[in-house]
Amino acid sequence: MNEGDHVIEPLFLVEVVAAFVREFAVDPQWILTGQYDANTHRQSLLIGEDGTAIGVRALRLFVQQQYEKARNGLQFPDAADVGVAGVSEK
């Protein structure tokens, strides 16, 4: 198996991002998308104040929601829409 065959599991990604948010108080949207969002950051800080098991689960769920929102927000143009050679126009 070469390096290009490795895929990051979404559950693992969410766990790691949630740990960074909890330990270093960073904005999960910034980690996931590269764009800072003050509201998301503030929400994660408030949720992260609860260090109990319930708070850890709540933060993980919040990060998972942010991940799904970012993943679903990605829009890739269809090859025909960008005029790729050899592809018929719609």
Secondary structure as the mmCIF struct_conf table of DSSP 4:
data_model
#
loop_
_struct_conf.conf_type_id
_struct_conf.id
_struct_conf.beg_label_comp_id
_struct_conf.beg_label_asym_id
_struct_conf.beg_label_seq_id
_struct_conf.end_label_comp_id
_struct_conf.end_label_asym_id
_struct_conf.end_label_seq_id
HELX_RH_3T_P HELX_RH_3T_P1 GLU A 3 ASP A 5
HELX_RH_AL_P HELX_RH_AL_P1 PRO A 10 PHE A 24
HELX_RH_AL_P HELX_RH_AL_P2 PRO A 28 THR A 33
BEND BEND1 GLY A 34 GLY A 34
HELX_RH_AL_P HELX_RH_AL_P3 ALA A 38 GLY A 48
TURN_TY1_P TURN_TY1_P1 GLU A 49 GLU A 49
BEND BEND2 THR A 52 THR A 52
HELX_RH_AL_P HELX_RH_AL_P4 ALA A 53 GLY A 73
HELX_LH_PP_P HELX_LH_PP_P1 PHE A 76 ASP A 78
TURN_TY1_P TURN_TY1_P2 ALA A 79 GLY A 83
TURN_TY1_P TURN_TY1_P3 ALA A 85 GLY A 86
BEND BEND3 VAL A 87 VAL A 87
#
